[in-house]
């Protein structure tokens, strides 16, 4: 009979083998938070804790579905604001052609429109920061 080769199982890992064990205790509320994050992100408890502890301190674990929903809501609201501005501009042009447009209304509109542009630029800068943070 030929000698049977002994099965060794999984190959032995030489580099990157995790040999150290850390035992951590949590309160009930902390543990509920961990389980909730684990389910939301779809990662194991071990991976979640490893990500949170070992990751760069500037990185934050974010549920991307919720973030995308909020960004979508903000984008939709900005679109509605743009439509309102267009309607006000058309109405002002009609009044201007009829000679019924008060100069104070023009000044007030320009002031508010400049504020809107500043808010939009700040929002765009925030979006860029979010996108950069997600890319890390």
Buried (B, 14 or more C-beta within 10 A) or exposed (E): EEEEEEEEEEEEEEEEEEEEEEEEEEEEEEEEEBEEBBEBBEBEEEEBBBBEEEEEEEEEEEEEEEEEEEBEEEEEEBEEEEEEBEEBEEEBEEBEEEEEBEEEEEEEBEEEEEEBEEEEEEEEEEEEEBEEEEEE
